[in-house]
Amino acid sequence: MEASHVNGIDRVHSPRKPSNPKFFEDYGIWKQAPVLVGTTKFQPLPDVKNIMITGGAGFIACWLVRHLTLAYPEAYNIVSFDKLDYCSSLNNTRMLNDRRNFTFYHGDITNPSEVLDCMERFSIDTIFHFAAQSHVDLSFGNSYGFTHTNVYGTHVMLESAKKVGVRRFIHVSTDEVYGEVKDDQDDLLETSILSPTNPYAASKAAAEMLVNSYMKSFKLPVIIVRSNNVYGPHQFPEKIIPKFICLLNRQRPTVLHGDGSPTRRYLYAGDAADAFDTILHKGALGQIYNVGSHDEISNLQFCQMLLDEMGIPSENPDEFTKWVKYTHDRPFNDHRYAVDATKLRHLGWSQKTSFIDGLKITVDWYKRFGEVWWGDISKVLSPFPIVVEAEVVSDKEEICDEPQLPKRPKSSA
């Protein structure tokens, strides 16, 4: 393998060429954007020096890459490892290019030689493993890809980490591994049974089983983190919050799946970065930590809040219907997720940004940068886009004015 210099980035790469050269094009838009990070800062750990963050050019991971690089410039070297998939952007970290403690490595977690080369070349002692296929809608049509990346890719990471002897392997999972939580159920603890209901969640649960096996069999020092939905600037607009902002910014209606009743708990990305920083410095090896928000909002409620935030009239039914449409639901859509983050709060972490305040920041960012940060996003704004070889393809789903109720299976009688 060789080192090369691309658009101001010292990166280490395999002999293969980038799958899509557009990811390395730099039009300077990042220079106009605020540098967004978390708020926490701890006494640096003496046994942590070189941190590898997989998926570092993606959404949540890029917040942690920026935060750790800027908060600990003399203590930690940060290596952002990313294959630059359709939802990634080097704009998310280009503002760090002149930082001596930041490096970008163009690599794929499913390629053992690239993963091992990165770990050995940079003497990695700590890993945050974020890289994953994460869009639930896509997992229903491309489940093999989710298994390959999320399960096999995690296996590659674990085996490589074992070989080099890392001191911390922080595996980023999801609250979706718990499955659906009923309205009358208590928030789930870290000890709750895993019961995933879609291919994405199942792949993340399977990855956790591998992580646990390496902890038990090889004494790999691991921590597992299960977070609820994270939102904020830098999120690729395939997810509901940035997608709906971009649609309304184009004077186009939003499109809800089903009847809009499922709820989600949303955590601002700055608070998520703080959570991971806290877990790095205060978390105990061998433990699992839920990262949970207090803000639980239905998709329908979110539409009303977004219309209000963007100053779009929606007080009467006709106005609301103009901007909120419906299409069929996913094959299965969990009604809600709910995790108890008491264990993490005992480490000193707390949610600082309310959904109202976080939404205001997010709307402003997407109004300014949403149309240019990733290039042309037109195709991803459809209700059920698909991805073909790192390219997003628009769907042609039927859209209507009325909520779509779940289709009941036909009786066998």
N, C-alpha and C positions, 0 to 999 in steps of 0.2 A: 504494500500500500504506500501511497505517496501523499505528501502534503501539498496543498495548492492554495492560491489566494484568489478568492472570487468576490467581487463587489465589496471589498473591504473586510471580508471575513476570512480569517485563517481557519480553514476547515480541513479535516482529514477524511479522505473518501476512498471507496473501493474503485477498482479499475472500471467498473461499469459507469456509463454516462448517466446523468440525471434523467429520470423518466419523463420529466417535463421541464424544459429549460426556462419556462416562464417564471418559475419560482425564484430564479436568481435575478430577474429583471428588477431594477431599482429606479423608480420614478421620483423618489424623494418625498413621498407623501408622509412618511413616518416623521419627518423633521417638523411637521406642523402639529403633530399630535402631542398631548400631554403624556409624560412618562408616569404611568400609573403603577403603584406598588401598594403593599400593605403598610401597617403601622407599627408592627412589633419589632423589637430588637433585644437580643439576649447576649449574655456573656458567651463569647465563642467557645465551642467545645475543643479541648486540646487534642482529642483523637479524631477530629474531622478536619480534613484539609481539601480534598478533591471530590466534588459532588457531581455525579452524573444524573441528569434529569431527562428521562425519555419523554418523547412527545413535546419537547421544549419549544417548538414553534407553533404548537397548538394553543388552545384557549386557556384552560386552567393552569397548565404547566408554565406557560409564558409569564403569567403573573408571578409565579414563584421564582422563575429564572431571573426576572428583573429585580424582584425584591431581595433575593439572596445576594445577587451580584452587587447591588448598590448599597445594601445595608451592612455588608461584611466585606468591604473591598480589600482589607489587609489580612483577613482570616481565611476566607474560602475561595477556592477556584471553582468556577461553575462551568460544566460542559453540557451544553444543550445538544441532545442526540435526537435527530428527527429524520424520517425518510421523506418528508415534505409531501404528504398526501393532499388530496383535494381541499381539505379543510384547514390546512396549515398556511402560514405566511411568515416569511422572514422579516416582514415589516414589524412583527410582534416583538422582535428582539434586536432590530438593526440599531436602535439607539445605544446598544451596549458594545458596538463594534470597536470602539476605541478604549474599552476597559481592559486593563491587563489581566484581570481575573475572569474573563469570559472567553469561551471558545465554542464555536458551532461545529458539530460533527454530522455530516450527512450520511446517515446509516439507517438500516432497517433492523428492528428487533427480531425479525424472523431469520436473519442472516447471522449465524454463529460467529463467522470469522470477523465480521464488522463489529459485532458487539464485544467480542473478546479483545480485538485490536484497540478499541476505544478504552476499555477498562485498563489494559496493560500500558498503553501509550501515555495515559494521563494519571496513572497510579491511583485509580478510583478507590476510595475507601467507603463512600456513602452513595446510595442510589435512591432516587425517587422514581418509581416506575409508574408513569402516567400513561404512556403510549397505549392506545387501544382504539378499536372501532367502537364508537359509542352512540351512534344514532339508532334508536330502537326501531324506527320505521324501516330503515334499510336492513335490519337483521331479519325481518320476515321474508325478504326476497333474496338475500345473499348471506344466508346463515353460515355457509362454509367459510366465507371470508372472515366472519367474526370468530369462528373457532380457530382458524389459522393464526390470526393476529393475537387474539386475546388469550388463548390457551397455549398454543405452541410458542408464540412470542414470549410469553411469561416464562415458559419452560426454558427457553434459550437464555433469558436473562438470569434465571436462578442458577442454571448450570455454570454459566460464565462467572457469576458472582461467587459461586462456591470455589471455582478454580483459582480466582485471584485473591480470595479471602477478604471480602468486604466486611466492614465493621457494622454497617447498618443497611438493611434492605427495606425501604418503606414502600409497601405495595398499595397503590391507590385503587380501591374497589368502588363500590356504589351501594347506596341504600336499596337499590332494586333487587339485590340478592335476597332480601328478606321476603320479597313478594308483596302482594296487595295487603293493605292494612284496613280493616273495617272501621266505619265511623265510630263505633262504640269501643274499639280496642285501645288499650294503653299504648303509648309510644314504646317502640321496641328497643330493648337493650342489646348490647353487643353479644350477649349469650343467647339471643333468640335464634330459633331454627331458621335455616336458609330454605326458602321455598320460591325460587325464581319462576316467572310465568312467561317469559319471552326469550328468544334465542340469545339476545344480547345479555340479559341478566344471567342466563344459564352459563354463558361463556365466562362471565366474570366470577360466578360462583365456582366454576371448575378451576379457574386460575387460582382462586383462594385455596382450593384443596391442594394444588401443587405447592403453593407457598408454605402451607402448613406441613406438608410432607418433608420439604427441605429443612424446615426448622426442626422437626422431630428426628429425621434420619441423619442429617448432616450438621445439626446444631447451627444452621445459618441464622444469624441475628436479624430477625424480621419484626416489622410492625405492619399491621393492616389498618387501613383507613377507609371508612365507609361514609361517604358524604351524600347529602341530598342535592337537589338541583342547584347548580351554580349559574349565575348570569352576570352580565356586565360587558363593558367594552372589550373588544378583541374576540368575541365569540362569533364563529362562522354562522351566517344567517340561515342555517338549516333548522335551528331550534326556534321554538315559538316566539320568544321575546325579541331577538334581533330580526327574525323574519317578519313579524307583524309590524315592527317599527319601519322596516325598509319598504314594505308594501304600502303602508299609509303615507310614507314620505313620497311615494310615487303616485299618490292619489288613487290607489287601488284598494279594494276591500280585503280584509283579513278572511281566512277560511279555517273554521274550526272543524276538527274531526268529531264525528258523532254529534252529541248534543251539548258538548262543552262543559259537562258537569264534573269530569275528573279534576281533582285538586292536586297541587304540588306545593312543597315547601321550598322557597327560594332563598338562596344565600348569595350575597354580593361577593364578587370575585376577590375584592380586597380583604374581606373577612375570611375567605377560604385560604388566601395566601398566609394570613396570620395564623390560621389553624395549623397549616403544615409547618410553618416556622416554629410554632409552639411544640408540636409533636417531635420535631427534630431535636429541640433543645431540652424538652421536659418529659417526653414520652418514654415509657419503659419498654425495653425489648421483650418480644413475645406477647405483646398486648394488641388488642383491637380497639380502635377509637371511632365512635360515630361523630360526624360533624353535622349538626342540625341547626335549622333556622326556626324562628318562632312564626314566620310569615307563611301561612297556608292560604292559598288562593286558588279558586277554580279557574279554569280557562276562560269561562264566560265572564267572571268578575275581572280577570286580567284585561280582557278586551275593553270593558268599560273604563277601567283605570287608565289604560293607555290612550283611549280617545280623549279622556279628560286632560291628561298630561300634555297631549299634542294639540290641545285647543280645538278639537273637532266636535262640532255640535252633535249630540246623540241623546238628547233628553227624551224625545218622543220615539215610539216604536219605529216609525218610518225612517227617521234619521239613523237609528241604531242599525236597522236592517240594511241600510245603504252601505254600511261599512263592515258589517259582520255577516258572513255567509257560512254555509256548512257543506261538508262532504261526508262520505262514508267513514266509519271509524276504522282503526286498526283491527286486525283479526282478533286481538285481545288487548284491552287497554286497562291497566290497573287503575282502580278508582282513586286510590291515594297511597302515599307512602308517609311514614311517620317514625322518626328515630329519636331516641333519648340521648342527648349529648352531655348529660351530667358528668360523665367520666372525663371528658375533655375540659369542661368548665372547671373541674377540680385542679386542672393544670394551670389555670389562670386565663384561659381563652374565653372570650365572650363575643357575641354578635354586636357589632358597633353600628352597622348601617341598616336602617329600616328599609323596607321594600320601596316605600314612597321616595325616599332620598336616593336610593340606588337606581330606581327607574329614571329619575330625573337626569342623573349623570349619564346613564346609558342612552337615553333618547337623544341627549345633546351630542354624544359621541357619534352615534349612527347618522344623525342628520349631517354631521360634518364629514365623516369618513366612510360610512357604510357602503357608498356606491363606488369607492375607489380602492379600498384597502386590499381586496382580494381580486380585483379586476371585475369583469362582467359577472354579476350575480343573478342575472335575469332568470336563468333556468332553475336555480335552487329555490326560488320563491314560489314555486308551484306546491300544491298540497302534499304530494307524495313523490318527490324527485327520486331518481335512482342514480347510482354512480357506476360508470363503465370505464375501467382502466384509468382511474384518477380524473375522469371528466364527469361532470354532473349533467344528467339528461332530464329534461322537463317531462312531467307526466301530462295526461289529458283526462283527469278525473272529472266527473260531473259535479257541478257546484249548484247549490240551491239556497233558497231563503229560509227554509224551515230546518230545525234540528233533526238530525238523522238518528233514529232509534236503532239499537242493536238488532240485527236480523236473528230471529229465532230459528234453530235447526228444525228442519221438516220432520214431522212425526213419521215413525216407521210403520204406523198402523195403516 
